[in-house]
Amino acid sequence: FLVPKFLPDAEGNPGKRNSLSVVSLEHKMGLHGSPTAVMEYDGAVGWLVGAPHRGMAAMFTMMNNARLGVGVQGIGVAEAATQAA
């Protein structure tokens, strides 16, 4: 789902605020530059992205691509550590 922070008005400009909020930030090890949050969408307006009932397949595709990115990031950190040693 696409859930905007502000709902568009008739002209497509940001209008009234959507009813979503950050409940808390997760305390985690690792990538602190990429915060993970608990979100609340109570009464929020959103739009379906993609085909109905295909969300899990899309999520797994996204996760597989993210795993590749994490692997490349690890290689970069290892290379920087090797060069600094």
N, C-alpha and C positions, 0 to 999 in steps of 0.2 A: 504494500500500500504506500502511496505517496500522501503524506500528511504534512501540509505546509504550516509554518508558524503563523502566517497571516493568510486569511482567506481572500482570494481576489474579488474585487468589486466588478461591476458591470463592464468597466473599461479594461479590466485585467490588471489594474494596479492593486498593490497591497491594501486590503481593507481591514475588517475587524480581526482581532487576534483569535486564533483557533484555541480550543480548550485542551491543550496538551501541556504537560509540565515535566520537569526533571524531578524525580522523587529523591534520588541520591546518586552519588558517584561511587563506583566500585573502587575499593582499595585493592590494588593488585601489584604483582611483581612484573617486571618486564617493561613493556612499552608505555612509559608514562606520558609520552607525547600524543598518545591516542587514547583519550579517556573513554571508559565504558560506563554507561549510566543506566539506571532503572528509570524508565519513562512511564508516565500515566497518560492514557489516551481517553479518559472518561468523557464521553460526549463529543469527542473530536470528529471533525469531518475529514475524510480521506477518500482517495480514489484508487481503485484496483489497477495495478500495473501488471501487464502480461495477461496470459490466458487464465481463466478460472480453473482451479484445482491443479495448477502446475507450479505452485509456490515451492514445494519441497524440491522439485527438480531444479528450479532456478536457484534455490538456496545452496544446494550441493554443488552446482556449477560455480557459484560465487566462492564457496569455501575452497574448492579445489584450486581455483585461480589465486586465492589468498595464500594458500599453502606454498605455492610457487614463489610468491612475493616474500614470504617469511624466509624461505630457503635462501633466496638471493640476498636478503638482508643479512642473514647469518654468514654467508660467504664474505660479504663486504666487511663485516665486523672482524671476522677472522683474518682477513687480509690486512686490515688496518692494525690489528694487534701484532701480526707477524712483522710488519714494516716498522712498528714502534719498538719491537724487541731488540 
